[in-house]
């Protein structure tokens, strides 16, 4: 996890919150101390004058399927007292891939898992298998991939020069294709396709909630917005690569549908949109213009909103 080291055994008198999510929860692009997990932990400890830990289990490109698997195989061993599930618009596309690539216990699944769309031809395009810099052990190269942006940039630059048709500068995707279009949930679709996007999301949220019910701990869900849902000026560069129009504010229907679903399941939902809109009106930059991840300001907005939510609903953090 992108966090300090924790023991699996929870210290006596400690209240633990386990944060599940993708790179937005992980805090991609900001210092660890600037993540909303770190900010919220500080606020809650200052308010409650006790030892409270928020364990950041956010991982880049995770979605509810992998978050559920992490929870069942490792997360519950950390003895959490609360689970916060952070959702993202890209989860809908990720779920389509992960439900094919993963297996879970049959008793935990109520629907048949199948490849619901014909795969995009792009996915069948061969990627050259080349051992780059063969004199460096694979373990060291993997560490470099995880810790050095300069190394990643150098390798990607070489691959682009050698294979320009495969490693392109622009994002290679087919709009409305659920396997390659990370923002497929925002593209126009027919009702059947729309339902297929929601089905695995709802199923795995229910599975995560079932774990909370089993261990009698609260599960709280939120879905952060993306820049082009908040402002015509946010995410100005990155939206071009994903075929979104400049100077346009896109709808928040996914958040509205999620809230409606969670209410029907009696799952608490944290609405982040009002706070993001209010901060944007004060001309605060909430998202990085290229990759669209949250700035330190965006993380602070989420921390403040979560803090207010927990205080308002009087969760006993003890």
HUCOR-V316953 format. One record per residue. RES is the residue in three letters. BURIAL is b if it has 9 or more other C-alpha atoms within 8 Angstrom, else e. Layout:
res | burial
RES | BURIAL
RES | BURIAL
//
This chain:
res | burial
UNK | e
UNK | e
UNK | e
UNK | e
UNK | e
UNK | e
UNK | e
UNK | e
UNK | e
UNK | b
UNK | e
UNK | e
UNK | e
UNK | b
UNK | b
UNK | b
UNK | b
UNK | b
UNK | b
UNK | b
UNK | b
UNK | b
UNK | b
UNK | b
UNK | b
UNK | b
UNK | b
UNK | b
UNK | e
UNK | b
UNK | e
UNK | b
UNK | e
UNK | b
UNK | b
UNK | b
UNK | b
UNK | b
UNK | b
UNK | b
UNK | b
UNK | e
UNK | b
UNK | b
UNK | b
UNK | e
UNK | e
UNK | e
UNK | e
UNK | e
UNK | e
UNK | b
UNK | b
UNK | b
UNK | b
UNK | b
UNK | b
UNK | b
UNK | b
UNK | b
UNK | e
UNK | b
UNK | b
UNK | b
UNK | b
UNK | b
UNK | b
UNK | b
UNK | b
UNK | b
UNK | b
UNK | e
UNK | e
UNK | e
UNK | b
UNK | b
UNK | e
UNK | b
UNK | b
UNK | b
UNK | b
UNK | b
UNK | b
UNK | b
UNK | b
UNK | b
UNK | b
UNK | b
UNK | b
UNK | b
UNK | b
UNK | b
UNK | b
UNK | b
UNK | b
UNK | b
UNK | b
UNK | b
UNK | b
UNK | b
UNK | e
UNK | e
UNK | e
UNK | e
UNK | e
UNK | e
UNK | e
UNK | e
UNK | b
UNK | e
UNK | e
UNK | e
UNK | e
UNK | e
UNK | e
UNK | e
UNK | e
UNK | e
UNK | e
UNK | b
UNK | e
UNK | e
UNK | e
UNK | e
UNK | e
UNK | e
UNK | e
UNK | e
UNK | e
UNK | e
UNK | e
UNK | e
UNK | e
UNK | e
UNK | e
UNK | e
UNK | e
UNK | e
UNK | e
UNK | e
UNK | b
UNK | e
UNK | e
UNK | b
UNK | b
UNK | e
UNK | e
UNK | e
UNK | e
UNK | e
UNK | b
UNK | b
UNK | e
UNK | e
UNK | e
UNK | b
UNK | e
UNK | e
UNK | b
UNK | b
UNK | e
UNK | e
UNK | e
UNK | b
UNK | e
UNK | e
UNK | b
UNK | b
UNK | e
UNK | e
UNK | e
UNK | e
UNK | e
UNK | e
UNK | e
UNK | b
UNK | b
UNK | b
UNK | b
UNK | b
UNK | b
UNK | b
UNK | b
UNK | b
UNK | b
UNK | e
UNK | e
UNK | e
UNK | e
UNK | e
UNK | e
UNK | e
UNK | e
UNK | b
UNK | e
UNK | b
UNK | b
UNK | b
UNK | e
UNK | b
UNK | b
UNK | b
UNK | b
UNK | b
UNK | b
UNK | e
UNK | b
UNK | b
UNK | b
UNK | e
UNK | e
UNK | b
UNK | b
UNK | e
UNK | e
UNK | e
UNK | b
UNK | b
UNK | b
UNK | b
UNK | b
UNK | b
UNK | b
UNK | b
UNK | b
UNK | b
UNK | b
UNK | b
UNK | b
UNK | b
UNK | b
UNK | b
UNK | e
UNK | b
UNK | b
UNK | b
UNK | e
UNK | b
UNK | b
UNK | b
UNK | b
UNK | e
UNK | e
UNK | e
UNK | e
UNK | b
UNK | e
UNK | e
UNK | b
UNK | e
UNK | e
UNK | e
UNK | e
UNK | b
UNK | b
UNK | e
UNK | e
UNK | e
UNK | b
UNK | e
UNK | b
UNK | b
UNK | b
UNK | e
UNK | e
UNK | e
UNK | b
UNK | b
UNK | b
UNK | b
UNK | e
UNK | b
UNK | e
UNK | e
UNK | b
UNK | b
UNK | b
UNK | e
UNK | b
UNK | b
UNK | e
UNK | e
UNK | e
UNK | e
UNK | b
UNK | b
UNK | b
UNK | b
UNK | b
UNK | b
UNK | e
UNK | b
UNK | b
UNK | b
UNK | b
UNK | b
UNK | b
UNK | b
UNK | b
UNK | b
UNK | b
UNK | b
UNK | b
UNK | b
UNK | b
UNK | b
UNK | b
UNK | e
UNK | b
UNK | b
UNK | e
UNK | e
UNK | e
UNK | e
UNK | e
UNK | e
UNK | e
UNK | e
//
